Amino acid sequence: MIHQMLLGAFFLAAAIVHTALTIMKGGEWLGRRLELEHVHATWIVLPVGLAVASFCLPVLYSRDIDGPLDDVILAARFFYGFASLMWVALFTITFFKVVTTHNSDDRIRHSLSTWIAAPCVIGMADYFICRTTSAYDMAISIEQCKGSFVQNYFIGIMFFFIFVWASMPQINFFGRDKFNMNYWTECFALDTLAASSAIFHLIVDDNEKAGFFFVFLTIAVIANIVAFMHTLASMIRRRSVFTPEVKWGPLSFMKLTHEAFRGAIPKLSDALATLEASDELAIKEFAALFSQFSIVHEEHAKAEDKVIFKTFNDYFKDHAKKWNDDHSEDHEKMMKWHASINVLLGPDKHESAKAEALRNLKAELPVFFEHFLEHMRGEEDNLQPIGRKHLPLEVTKQISRDVFHLSTAEVLEVILPFVVNNVPRQQQRVRYLKCLCWSLPERAQQIGAIVYRNVDAVMWERIRVEIRSHRA
């Protein structure tokens, strides 16, 4: 009796909280103007939770039911009715989003496994309600209950095989990211599929069809064990579990360009430190490195002044003025250093002129690098939060498109390889390209061709695997 009361208390608390969350979220959908980018398959957790409540009620209070319109049955149908409606509506809109948009962030793809969980849980809820009601209503056949359940169960199986195929190398839609807590979503979906398989095995009572149950139960057990071990390892290493996930969007390519500058500066500093006026080959190599750096620096500053910071200043008057002024001063310095490098490259220049030019470069460039690193930190601390917190998603995508079209094709042949080759991590390379494809899906082929022409075969293959098309 105490055990039953505790279960009832826990169930009541969970059902009330989940129903309240569903009501509040539904009101939020009505009251806020959302874009398709905001639609998320995780929303399907709300009807799934209601369906869980609807099939728990007939199980927990089976002894208290005394008719087809008993309070327990009515409460179960209360949860089930809205769950079945919202599952269909949310599946339709999330399916449309997945098919028509970019799905750039691998982490949000895990939430699609709710497409497996929802029909399985709703099928179990419908079966328990129908079976319980059939004991008091002769018009309802137990065979009807079985047929409705099997239909929902087979929907879950079909989605399972679709997801397996989408995980294969030729599509590579799922399972591309390292372990994170989102993988538990798949475990939940497999658990619901295994539970539905168990009910299917019981109601069909056919040993030949028992394979479904054992196969899906085995898969669910293995998935949960693997996820648990990864979670345990992450907790020990203090990663992924209690660490907030990094957020990114269309404008993140600017921050990643900063990371590329940070990766290029040590290369330039090392080349400059060992540079001799008599070493023509080293001078040419340094000139090539500095030329790339200065081109990207010039285009980056132009994009910030004409597009990004202009928008920021529209929201907060003159907030970016300090960094706009830095760009003007740095442009003059770059012209001066280009002239010094041309002196080093000139075959008819006097040795004393070359030595003077080299001394100026070695004295001034390290100071500029320190200034530039501080400049980028200032932008990231004071300006980038405007883009993250105040600009609507559509505005950030438009900014990204304007920045891309600001540069000529010849300049893009320098900018894209510079960033891809100088950011330190593979994840940053992939994310940089995904940011561009997010806002410019129609330019994905051009972007891919530029990268293909300017990286080595190994890096291209690694990038190609993770970004298979403009939808990747």
N, C-alpha and C positions, 0 to 999 in steps of 0.2 A: 504493500500500500504506500509506504514512504517512497519507495523507488518510483512508483507511478506518479506520485505527487511531484517529485523532483523533476522527472522528465517533463511533466506538464508545465511546471514553472519555467524551465529553460526554454521549452518550445514557445510558450506564451510571450516571454521576453523577446526572443529572437523574431517571432512573427510580427510583433508590434513594431519593433525597430525597423525591420525590413519593409513593412508596409508604409511606415512613415517616410522612409528614404525614397520609396517608389513614388509616393504622392508628391514629395518635395521636388524630386527630379522631373517628374511629369510637368509640374507647374513651371519649373525652370525652362523646359523645352518650349512651353507656350509663351512664356514671358520674355524670352531673350531671342534676339535675331541671330541665328547660327548659320554658318556656311557648311558646305559639304565636308570641308576639311575638319570640322569639329566633330563630325559623326564618328562614333567609335563602337566597335563590336562589343566592347566591355559592357555597354548598356544592356546587352541581353542578359547579363547577370541578374538584373531586376526581375524579369519574368521567370527566370530559372528559379530564383529564390522563392517566389510566390508559388511556383509549381511544387517545390520541395515541401512547402507548408501544406499544400492541398493533399499530397499523398501521405504526409505524416499524420494528419488528423484521423483518418479512418484506421490507421495502424495503432495509434496510441489509445484511442477511445473506442475500439471495436466492441467492447463489452457494454458500453453505455448507449449504443445506438438501438433505437426501437422502432424505426420507420424510415421511409425514403425521404421524408422532410424533417428528419431529426436535426437538431441544432448543429451537430457535428458535421452532417452531410451538407447542410446549408453553408456552414463556414468553409468547408473544403471547396465547394463550388464557387464561393466568393473569391477565393484565391485563384482557383483554376480558370475561371472565366476571363479575368483580366490578363492572366499569364498567357493563355492561348491566343488572345487577340494581339498582345504586344509582341509576342514572339514572331508572328507572321509579319507585322508591320516593321519591326526592327530588322528582321532578316532581309526584307526587301530592300530597305534603304542602305544597309551595310553591304549587301551584295552589289548593289549599284555602285557604291563608292569604291569597293575593291576592284571592280572590273574597269572603272573609268578613270581612276586617279593613279598616283605614282607609287604609293606604299613605300616611301623611301626609308622610313625608320623600321629596321628589322624587328625591333622590340614590340611594336604594336601589332605585328602579324600574329602573335601568339593568341591574342584575344579572339581570333576567328574560330578557335576550337570551341567556342560557345555554340557554334552551329551544330556541333555534335551533341553537346550536353543538353541543349534546349529540347529537341524532339524526344530524346531518351527520357528526360525527367518528366516532361509533359505527358508522354506515353504511359509512364508508370503511374502518374497521378490520375490520369483518366481511367486506367485499369482498376486501381484500388477503389476509386469512387464508384465506378460502374459495378464492380463485383459486390461491393458492400450494399449498394442500392438494390441489386438484383435479388438479394435474399428477401426483400420486402415488397418488391414490385414484380409480379409475374410477367408483365409485358416486356421486361428487360431480360434478354437471354445472356447467359454467361459467354456464349459463343460470340455475341456481338462485342462484348468487352475484350475478348481475346483478339478479335479481328482489328479493332481500333488500336490496341497496343502494338500488335505486330506491324501495322502500317507505320507508326511513329518510330519503332525500333529499326525498321529497314531504312528509314530516312537517315537515321544516325549512322548506320553501317555504310550507306552510300557516301555520306560526307567523309567518313573515315578513309575510304579507298581513294576519294578525290584528293584528300590531304596527303595521303601517302604518295600518290603520283606527283603532286605538286612539290614534294620534297626531293624528288629524283634529280640527278645532276643536270638533265636537259632543261629543267624548269628552275630548280633551286630556289623555290619561293620560301620554304620553311627551313628552320634549323641552321641558318647561316651565321647567327650571332653566337657569341660565347654564352656560357650558362649565366642566367640571371633569374630573378624570382618569377619572371613571366612564364617560365617553363612549367611552373606548377599549374598554370591554366590548362595546359595539355593533359597533365596528370588528372586533374578533376574531370575533364571530358572523357578520358579513358576509363576512369572509375565509374562514371555514369553508364558508359557503354557496357562495361563488365556487369554492372548491376542489372541492366536491362537484359543482358544475355542470360543471366541466372534466372530471371523471371520467364524468359522465353523458353528456356530448357524445362522449367517446371510445368508450364501450361501446355507445351507441345507434347512432352513425354515421349520423345523419340530419340533413341540413343544415337542415331545417325546424325541428328542435328545438334547433339550435345557438343560437337566440336566448336561451334560458335562460342559457347560459354568458356571452354577451357582455353581457347586461343586468346580471346579478349581479356580473360582474367590473367593469363600469363603476361600479356603485353602490359596490362595495367600495373601488375606487381613489379615487373622489371623497371618500368618508367618511374614509379614512385620510389623504388630503392635507389635508382641512379640519381634522381632529383634530391633525395634526402642526403645522399653522400656528398653531392656537390654543395648543397646548402650547408652541411656541417663543415666542409672544407672552407667554404667562403666565410663562415662565422669565425673559424680559427684564424684565417688570414685577414679577417676584418675587411672583407670586400663583398660587394653586391647586396648583402642582406640589409644592413642598417645604413648604407651609403645612398644618399639621394641620387637618382639617375640624372645624367647630364641631359639638359634640354637643348634642342637646337632647332633652327628654322631656316627659311630662305636666306636671311641675312648672315648666317653663320659663316658664309664663305669669306667675309671680310676679316673675321677673327682668325680664320685659318690662313689667310694671307699674311697676317701678323706672325703666325707661327712659322710660316715659310721664311719671312725676313729674319726671324730669330735663328732659323737653321742656316741661313746663308751668311750671316754676319761672321760667325767663327771661321768659315771657309775664306772669306775675304780678308779677315784679320791675319790668318796664318799665311796666306799668299803674300800679303803686304809686308809682313814681318821679315820674310826671307827674300824679298825682292831686291835685285841689284840692277843698277843702270846698264851694266854690260851684258846682262842675261836677256837676250832678245826673246827667246822662247818663253821664259817666265813672265816677261812683260806682256806678251801677247795673250797668255793664259789669264793673267790678272785683268787685262783690258776687257777680255770677253766676259769674265765674271762680273766686273763692275758695270759693263754695258747692260747686261741682263738686269742686275740689281737696280740700276738707275732708271731703266725703262719701266720696270714694274713699280718702282717708287713713284715715278712721275704719273703713271696711269692710276695708281691707287690714290694718290693725292687729288688728282683731277676728279675721280669718281666721288671722293668724299666731299670735295668743295662744291661740285656742280649738282650732285644728286643727293647723297646721303645726309651730309651735314646741312645742306639747304633745307631738307625736310625736317631735320631736328630743330633748326633755327625757326622754322615755321611754327613748331609746337612751343618752343621755349626761346624767346628772342635772344639772339647773340650768344646762346649758350656754348656754341662751338667756335666762337671767334678766336680764342687763343690758339686752337689747333689749326684754324684756317691761316692765321698769321704765320705759324710755324711752317706750313707748306710753302708759302711765298718765300720765306727766308731760305729754306732748304733747297728750293729750285735754283736760286742764285748760286748757292754753294756747289750744287751738282754741275752747273755749267763751268764753274771755275776748275773743278777737279777733272772734268772731261778735257779741258784745255791742257792741264798738266799731263794727263795720260797721252794726249796727242804729241806733246813734246817728247815724251819717252819713246813713242813709236816712230817719230820722225827720223829718217836716216841721215838727213842733212843738218840735224841740230848739233850744236856744240856740246861737248861732254859736260862742261860746267852748267849749261842750261838744263841738261838732263838730271844732273846731280841735285840742282836746286829744286826742280820739279818733284823729284823723288823725296827730298827732305820735307817739302810742303805736304805731300801726300801722307807720309809717315807721321807727321806731327798733327795733321788736322783730321784725318779720317777716323782714328780711334776715338777722338773726342766726339765726332759726329755720331759714331755708332752708339756711344753711351747716351748721347742726347736723344737719338732716335728710339732706343729701347725705352727710355723714360717717356718719350712722346707717345708710344704705343700703349704703355701702361696707363697713361692718363686718359687716352681715348677709351680704353676698355673699362676703366673705373667710372668715368664721368659721362660718356656718351652712349656706349652700347646698351646700358640699362634702359635708355629711351626706346630703342628699337624693340627690346624684349617686353617692356611693360606698357608702352603707350601706343604703339603703332598697330593697327589692325593687320591681320594676316595678309589680306589682299594688297594693302599698301606696301608691305615688305616684299611681296612678290613683284609688284610693279617697280619698286626700287631696284631689285635684282635685275629685272629686264632692262631697265634704263642704263644701269651700269654696264651690262654686257654690250649693249648697242653703242655705248660711248666709245668703245675701242674698235679700231680697224681689225680686219682679219689678220694682217701681218703682226700687229701687236699682240693679238690673242695667241699667236704661235709662240710668243715669248712668255706671256703671263701664265698660261695654264701649265706648261712644262716646268716653269720656275717653281710654282707652288707644289706641284705633284712631286718634284724631285727634292724639294728642300724641307717639307714637313717630315718630322721624324718617324711617324707611325703610319702603318698601313691603314688603320681605321680613319685617320685624318685625311688621307688621300681619297678614300672612298667617300667620306662624308662631304668633302669639298666638291666632288663631282656630282654627288646626289643633290647638294644644295642648288647647283646650277640647273640640273635637270628638273628639279622641283618647280622652279619658276619658268624654265625654258624647255619644256619637253619637246617642242618642235625643233630645237637646236641640238638635241642629244647626239645625232649622227655627226654633226660638225664638231662638237666637243670631243666625241670619241675619236674622230679622225685626227684631230690635233694631238691628242694624247698618244695615239698609236704611232705617230710620226716622230715623237720626241722623247720616248722612254725606251728602256731596253726590253728585251723579250720577256725576261722573268717578271719585271714589274707589270708589263702589259697583261700577262696571263693572270697574275694575281688580281689585278683590277677587273679584267674581263669576267672572271668567275663571279665576282661580287656584284658587278653592274652589267647585267646581261642585255638590258634594253632601257629605253627611257622610262619604262614603268618600274624598273628595279628599285 
